[in-house]
Amino acid sequence: MSWQGIETAPKDGTRFLGWSAVDDVITVTFWGRVGGFTPSRDGRTWLGEAWSDHRGKPDAWEPTHWCALPSPPEVEPALPLRRATDA
């Protein structure tokens, strides 16, 4: 993982790890639309999944750095569930 300045982060809805030097917090972050004040004209801003509004939706925050999420672990496929009628 390589941390970069937030100005280079994707603004296409891609989720990534965001870090705030002010709050010393890391959370999954993405560029999206939120109600209320936003610094952009189209109503989009950085949203952090560790922050939520009164409805439990991700809320605005101000990350200073970002890095890509790691790939998920490789696991064996789960066995199919057997029903009692399959016996």
N, C-alpha and C positions, 0 to 999 in steps of 0.2 A: 504494500500500500504506500502510496506517495501522496502526501497532503499538498494541496495547491490553494492559491488564493481564490476566494469565492467568486471573483469576477470572471474566472474561467469555467465555472460550473455550468452544466447543461441546463437550458431553460425550456426543455421539451416535455417535462413531466417525469423524467427519469428520476428514480429514487437513488440516493447516495447517502453516505455518512457526512453530516455537517458538524462542524465544531465551532464554538464561539469562544474567542479569546477573552471576552468580557465575562461570560458566565462560567467558563471552563466546563462546558456541557457538550456531549456528543449525542446526536440523535439522527434517525433517518429523516432526510430532508428532501423536499422537491419544490419546484416552481409551480405555483398554482394560484387559483382565484380564491379570495376570502372576502367576507363582508367587512364593512367598516373602512377605515383609512388604510390605504396602501400607498407606497411611494411611487408606484408606476401609474401611468394614465389608463392602462387597460384593466386595472384592479387586480393585477397579479403581484405576488411577492413570494418570499421564501416561507414555506410552511414546514413546521417541525412536528413529527409524530409524538414527541414527548410533551408538546404543548397542545392543549385542546380548549375549544370554546365551550360555552354552556351546553351545547348539543353533543359534545364529545368528538367533534370534528377537529382535524389538525388546525392549529392556529399559527399566526405569523410570528416569526422570530428573526433574529439577525445573526446568521452564522458568519464567521470570518474566513473559514477554510472548508475544503471538501475533499473527499476521496471516494473512489468507486467502492461499491459494496463487494465483498468477496464472493466468489462462486459458492454455491451450496455444496455440501459434502456429497461425495458419491456413496450411495447406499444400494444394497441389494433390493430388488423390487419386492414389495410386500406380497405375501402369499394371498391368493384370492380367498375370501371368506367362504366357508362351507355352510350351507343351510341344512337343517335336519332332514329335509326332503331329498338331499343329494346322496344320502347313504345307500 
